């Protein structure tokens, strides 16, 4: 029986996995732990890289590989939950580098807070190029998390939640609360469509368990320059906005939703209009905020009509790119 499992869900992680695994090999922890790499249908040499690392890996920490053919981060994480051998699961992305005490801090916090079904890390951004002005206003949506030096419990009803990168989930809580089939598949083969699987998962868990922030779990998130480009950011926030209908609906009973849905729509539309008229100059961050608000306003229509070929504008990057061109 192990105490803790580090899970790395990856797609085409050939170039990034060695750096992460080398960092994990330096972890100092007294608990019994393992690493499970879930290959989400990669088409590069991800499997070969893991085989090579296994040959020279430390003997006291198992390094295991498994393959998940159904693409989507939500499916990869469900496969991981079936594979692990421990009660606590720490999820790391392949572009995340943990502090050498991360495993120990994560395990210790889980022992100290048995009521916690999940808890998140403090994540510092390491940027390949300088972020746009006012980037701190939107950084949390790229898994850059700085929420103070003291641990705290997130709201049990609504509000912000930990980032999926660096979150630890109690396997018991997952099995009890998270359905076998996700509503949002998550990032799939590099595509941002159906993003929001982390919020969906944590939304289920916080219905019955506490969710915490643990600042002692420190990570660095490597942000390449292409993720700071205007087009990528606009599309990211557009997709986050489009996912909000399904995430909000989780909070309500079927008979409550028809009553609150119009209120959400009117509030999102109000915020979009106010942002449009009150913002003096739309630089990248301001355009991203508007893209998020507008996507949120249109998310009910997107959900209802997403499979219709007559509305490609909601399903492609063309609309947020259009926003970026005209809001300068």
Secondary structure, DSSP 4 states (H G I P E B T S, - for coil): -EEEEEEEEESS-HHHHHHHHHHHTT---SS-EEEEEEE-S-SSSHHHHHHHHHHT--TTSEEEEEE--S-SHHHHHHHHHHH--EEEEEEE-TTEEE-TTHHHHHHHHHHH-TTEEEEEEEEEEEESSPPPTTGGGTGGGGT-B---SS-EEPPSSSS----STT-EEEHHHHHHHS-SS-SS--SBTTB-TT--HHHHHHHHHTTTSEEEEEEEEEEEEEE-GGGGSHHHHHHHHHHHHHTHHHHHHTTS-HHHHHHHHHHHHHHHHHHHHHHHHH-S---HHHHHHHHHHHHHHHHHHHHHHTT-GGGGGGTSTHHHHHHHHH--
